[in-house]
Amino acid sequence: METIKGHLSPLRDKPIEEVFLESLLKLGFLSILVVIATDFAFTRLTEQRSVIVNGSILFAILSAAVVYRLGQYKTSVLLIGLIILTAMFYQSIASDSITTSSMAVVMVVGFGFSVLLKGKLLAAMQLLTLLGMVVVFAWLIAHPARYGKPNASDIVVAGITYCILFFFISYSTWILKKRYDQYLEVLAEQNLELIEKTNEIETQNEELILSQDNLAQLNSHLEQKVQERTCELEKQNDRLIKYAFTNAHHVRGPVARLLGLVHLTKIDNEIDYPRFFNLIEVQAKEIDEVVKQINRELE
């Protein structure tokens, strides 16, 4: 199990949401610096509205980065999203004309929410953003004189268009992100199954190696026993050869002489029996000594 966790840990150390947030913070910081430099070059920071908006966005990025470094991922996302939305809605209301830059940033924020958040929190932030857009366009309709008395129908059409675009971008991003998460879960499950099979194969391999070692030891013992048995057989064979040699040379002689003495009694009636039995005793003792020698050699 530890091996499996060790293989899976690289997948969980850096989720795609955190990678995207880090990239968003870096890109946002560079972008707001460019915007501030451009405003300084052309307006000398004389417009209070630009100072407030740009300062708010810069504060949102820096504070979100600090909070993220402290390990508060969701707080970081909510912080940067809410501050930027507030700044964009303020810019839309405080502007002297209807501009698309603020709504474009709102679209980006909605896209970011779809990537960075999940579940009920995502739905709440998307609904809050959509309501903010409705409030902004309602404000534009209620104060037409402030923006050069535009036609109310044009504002309604623009509001509906932006709301539809926001919904399309947010929903499409949410679908793609959800499908990506599903593929990632399937990939993680397949990876887990692959690791389990790999561990199973490694275990079987270890068992096979252990069996091979046991078999090698058994073969070694078997070879040793075969060698020992062979040595014993060779020794027994040597004993049998010695026995055959002794039987052929040392036993056969006294036996032949005894047989000769027996045959002599059959053809000679005048036998010196004391001397005859003395000769038989000599030959019997010689046979007995040979048999004892054979027993000592066989033992």
C-alpha positions as CSV (number, residue, x, y, z in Angstrom):
1,M,0.0,0.0,0.0
2,E,2.8,2.4,0.7
3,T,4.2,1.7,-2.7
4,I,0.9,2.6,-4.3
5,K,0.6,5.8,-2.3
6,G,4.1,6.7,-3.3
7,H,3.2,6.3,-7.0
8,L,-0.1,8.3,-6.6
9,S,1.3,11.1,-4.6
10,P,2.7,13.1,-7.6
11,L,-0.8,13.2,-9.0
12,R,-2.2,14.7,-5.8
13,D,0.6,17.0,-4.8
14,K,-0.3,19.8,-7.3
15,P,-4.0,19.7,-8.5
16,I,-4.7,21.4,-11.8
17,E,-6.8,24.1,-10.0
18,E,-3.8,25.3,-8.0
19,V,-1.6,25.3,-11.0
20,F,-4.1,27.4,-12.8
21,L,-4.4,29.8,-9.8
22,E,-0.6,30.2,-9.6
23,S,-0.5,31.0,-13.4
24,L,-3.5,33.4,-13.0
25,L,-1.8,35.3,-10.2
26,K,1.4,35.7,-12.1
27,L,-0.3,36.7,-15.3
28,G,-2.6,39.0,-13.5
29,F,0.2,40.7,-11.6
30,L,2.1,41.4,-14.9
31,S,-1.0,42.6,-16.6
32,I,-2.0,45.1,-13.9
33,L,1.5,46.4,-13.9
34,V,1.2,47.0,-17.6
35,V,-2.2,48.7,-17.2
36,I,-0.8,50.9,-14.4
37,A,2.2,51.9,-16.5
38,T,-0.1,52.7,-19.5
39,D,-2.4,54.8,-17.3
40,F,0.6,56.7,-15.9
41,A,2.0,57.3,-19.4
42,F,-1.3,58.7,-20.8
43,T,-3.3,60.0,-17.9
44,R,-0.5,60.7,-15.2
45,L,-2.8,58.9,-12.7
46,T,-5.1,61.9,-12.6
47,E,-8.3,59.8,-12.9
48,Q,-9.4,58.8,-9.5
49,R,-11.5,56.0,-10.9
50,S,-8.5,54.4,-12.6
51,V,-6.4,54.6,-9.4
52,I,-9.2,53.0,-7.4
53,V,-9.8,50.2,-9.9
54,N,-6.1,49.4,-10.7
55,G,-5.2,49.7,-7.0
56,S,-8.0,47.3,-6.0
57,I,-7.0,44.7,-8.6
58,L,-3.3,45.0,-7.6
59,F,-4.4,44.6,-3.9
60,A,-6.6,41.6,-4.8
61,I,-3.7,39.8,-6.6
62,L,-1.1,40.4,-3.9
63,S,-3.4,39.6,-1.0
64,A,-4.7,36.4,-2.8
65,A,-1.1,35.3,-3.4
66,V,-0.3,35.8,0.3
67,V,-3.4,33.9,1.4
68,Y,-2.6,31.1,-1.1
69,R,0.9,30.8,0.3
70,L,-0.6,30.3,3.7
71,G,-2.5,27.3,2.4
72,Q,-6.0,28.9,2.1
73,Y,-6.8,28.0,-1.5
74,K,-10.6,28.7,-1.6
75,T,-10.2,31.9,0.4
76,S,-7.6,33.1,-2.1
77,V,-9.9,32.4,-5.0
78,L,-12.9,34.2,-3.4
79,L,-10.7,37.1,-2.4
80,I,-9.3,37.8,-5.8
81,G,-12.7,37.1,-7.5
82,L,-14.9,39.3,-5.3
83,I,-12.5,42.2,-5.3
84,I,-12.1,42.2,-9.1
85,L,-15.8,41.9,-9.6
86,T,-16.5,44.8,-7.2
87,A,-13.9,46.9,-9.0
88,M,-15.4,46.1,-12.5
89,F,-18.9,46.8,-11.4
90,Y,-17.8,50.1,-9.8
91,Q,-16.0,51.0,-13.0
92,S,-19.1,50.2,-15.1
93,I,-21.3,52.4,-12.9
94,A,-18.8,55.2,-12.4
95,S,-17.9,55.4,-16.1
96,D,-19.2,58.2,-18.2
97,S,-20.0,55.8,-21.1
98,I,-20.9,52.2,-21.6
99,T,-17.7,50.3,-22.1
100,T,-17.0,46.6,-22.8
101,S,-13.7,46.3,-21.0
102,S,-15.3,45.8,-17.6
103,M,-17.7,43.2,-18.8
104,A,-14.8,41.4,-20.6
105,V,-13.0,41.2,-17.2
106,V,-16.2,39.9,-15.6
107,M,-16.2,37.1,-18.3
108,V,-12.7,36.2,-17.4
109,V,-13.6,36.1,-13.7
110,G,-16.5,33.8,-14.5
111,F,-14.2,31.5,-16.5
112,G,-11.8,31.5,-13.5
113,F,-14.6,30.5,-11.1
114,S,-15.6,27.6,-13.4
115,V,-12.0,26.3,-13.3
116,L,-11.0,27.0,-9.7
117,L,-14.2,26.2,-7.8
118,K,-16.5,23.2,-7.5
119,G,-20.0,22.3,-6.2
120,K,-22.2,24.7,-4.4
121,L,-19.5,27.3,-3.9
122,L,-19.1,27.5,-7.7
123,A,-22.9,27.9,-8.3
124,A,-23.1,30.6,-5.6
125,M,-20.3,32.6,-7.1
126,Q,-21.6,32.3,-10.6
127,L,-25.1,33.4,-9.5
128,L,-23.6,36.3,-7.6
129,T,-21.7,37.4,-10.6
130,L,-24.7,37.1,-12.9
131,L,-26.8,39.1,-10.4
132,G,-24.1,41.8,-10.3
133,M,-24.3,42.1,-14.1
134,V,-28.1,42.4,-13.9
135,V,-27.7,45.2,-11.2
136,V,-25.2,47.1,-13.4
137,F,-27.4,47.1,-16.5
138,A,-30.4,47.9,-14.4
139,W,-28.4,50.9,-13.0
140,L,-27.6,51.9,-16.6
141,I,-31.2,51.8,-17.6
142,A,-32.2,53.8,-14.5
143,H,-29.6,56.6,-15.1
144,P,-29.6,57.1,-18.9
145,A,-28.6,60.8,-18.6
146,R,-25.3,59.9,-17.1
147,Y,-24.2,57.9,-20.1
148,G,-25.4,60.2,-22.9
149,K,-29.0,59.1,-22.9
150,P,-28.6,55.8,-24.7
151,N,-31.7,53.9,-25.9
152,A,-33.0,51.6,-23.2
153,S,-33.5,48.8,-25.7
154,D,-29.8,49.0,-26.6
155,I,-28.9,48.6,-22.9
156,V,-31.3,45.7,-22.5
157,V,-29.9,44.0,-25.6
158,A,-26.3,44.6,-24.4
159,G,-27.2,43.2,-20.9
160,I,-28.8,40.1,-22.3
161,T,-25.9,39.6,-24.7
162,Y,-23.3,39.9,-21.9
163,C,-25.4,37.6,-19.6
164,I,-25.7,35.0,-22.3
165,L,-22.0,35.2,-23.1
166,F,-21.2,34.9,-19.4
167,F,-23.5,31.8,-19.1
168,F,-22.0,30.3,-22.3
169,I,-18.4,30.8,-21.2
170,S,-19.0,29.7,-17.6
171,Y,-21.1,26.7,-18.5
172,S,-18.8,25.5,-21.3
173,T,-15.8,25.8,-19.0
174,W,-17.6,24.0,-16.2
175,I,-18.5,21.1,-18.6
176,L,-14.9,20.8,-19.8
177,K,-13.6,21.0,-16.3
178,K,-16.0,18.4,-15.1
179,R,-15.1,16.1,-18.0
180,Y,-11.4,16.6,-17.3
181,D,-12.0,15.7,-13.6
182,Q,-13.8,12.5,-14.7
183,Y,-11.0,11.6,-17.0
184,L,-8.5,12.2,-14.2
185,E,-10.5,10.0,-11.8
186,V,-10.6,7.2,-14.4
187,L,-6.9,7.7,-15.1
188,A,-6.2,7.5,-11.3
189,E,-8.3,4.3,-11.0
190,Q,-6.5,2.8,-13.9
191,N,-3.2,3.8,-12.5
192,L,-4.1,2.3,-9.2
193,E,-5.1,-1.0,-10.8
194,L,-1.9,-0.9,-12.8
195,I,0.1,-0.4,-9.6
196,E,-1.8,-3.1,-7.8
197,K,-1.1,-5.5,-10.7
198,T,2.6,-4.4,-10.7
199,N,2.8,-5.1,-6.9
200,E,1.1,-8.4,-7.4
201,I,3.6,-9.3,-10.1
202,E,6.4,-8.2,-7.9
203,T,5.1,-10.3,-5.1
204,Q,4.8,-13.3,-7.4
205,N,8.2,-12.6,-8.7
206,E,9.6,-12.6,-5.1
207,E,7.8,-15.9,-4.4
208,L,9.2,-17.3,-7.6
209,I,12.7,-16.2,-6.7
210,L,12.2,-17.7,-3.2
211,S,11.0,-21.0,-4.7
212,Q,14.0,-21.0,-7.1
213,D,16.3,-20.5,-4.1
214,N,14.6,-23.3,-2.2
215,L,14.8,-25.5,-5.3
216,A,18.5,-24.6,-5.7
217,Q,19.1,-25.5,-2.1
218,L,17.2,-28.8,-2.5
219,N,19.2,-29.6,-5.7
220,S,22.4,-28.8,-3.8
221,H,21.4,-31.1,-1.0
222,L,20.2,-33.7,-3.5
223,E,23.6,-33.5,-5.3
224,Q,25.3,-33.9,-2.0
225,K,23.2,-36.9,-1.1
226,V,23.8,-38.4,-4.5
227,Q,27.6,-37.9,-4.1
228,E,27.5,-39.4,-0.6
229,R,25.4,-42.3,-1.9
230,T,27.8,-42.7,-4.8
231,C,30.8,-42.8,-2.4
232,E,29.1,-45.4,-0.3
233,L,28.3,-47.5,-3.3
234,E,31.9,-47.2,-4.5
235,K,33.1,-48.2,-1.1
236,Q,30.7,-51.2,-1.0
237,N,31.8,-52.0,-4.5
238,D,35.4,-51.9,-3.4
239,R,34.5,-54.2,-0.5
240,L,32.7,-56.6,-2.8
241,I,35.8,-56.6,-5.1
242,K,38.0,-57.3,-2.2
243,Y,35.6,-60.0,-1.0
244,A,35.6,-61.6,-4.4
245,F,39.4,-61.4,-4.6
246,T,39.7,-62.9,-1.1
247,N,37.2,-65.6,-1.9
248,A,39.0,-66.4,-5.1
249,H,42.5,-66.5,-3.7
250,H,42.5,-67.0,0.1
251,V,39.3,-69.0,0.7
252,R,39.4,-71.1,-2.3
253,G,42.9,-72.6,-1.5
254,P,42.0,-74.0,2.0
255,V,38.6,-75.2,0.7
256,A,40.3,-77.0,-2.2
257,R,42.8,-78.7,0.2
258,L,40.0,-79.8,2.5
259,L,38.2,-81.3,-0.5
260,G,41.4,-83.0,-1.5
261,L,41.8,-84.5,2.0
262,V,38.2,-85.7,1.9
263,H,38.8,-87.2,-1.5
264,L,42.0,-88.9,-0.2
265,T,39.9,-90.8,2.5
266,K,37.8,-92.2,-0.3
267,I,40.8,-93.7,-2.2
268,D,43.2,-94.7,0.6
269,N,42.0,-97.0,3.3
270,E,45.2,-96.8,5.3
271,I,45.1,-93.2,6.5
272,D,47.0,-91.7,9.4
273,Y,43.9,-90.2,11.0
274,P,45.7,-88.2,13.7
275,R,47.8,-86.5,11.1
276,F,44.7,-86.3,8.8
277,F,42.6,-84.5,11.4
278,N,45.6,-82.3,12.2
279,L,45.7,-81.2,8.5
280,I,41.9,-80.6,8.5
281,E,42.3,-78.4,11.6
282,V,45.0,-76.4,10.0
283,Q,42.9,-75.8,6.9
284,A,39.8,-74.9,9.0
285,K,41.8,-72.4,11.1
286,E,43.1,-70.9,7.9
287,I,39.5,-70.6,6.5
288,D,38.4,-69.1,9.8
289,E,41.2,-66.5,9.7
290,V,40.3,-65.6,6.2
291,V,36.6,-65.2,7.1
292,K,37.5,-63.0,10.0
293,Q,39.7,-60.9,7.7
294,I,36.8,-60.6,5.3
295,N,34.4,-59.5,8.1
296,R,36.9,-56.8,9.2
297,E,37.2,-55.5,5.7
298,L,33.5,-55.4,5.1
299,E,32.9,-53.6,8.4
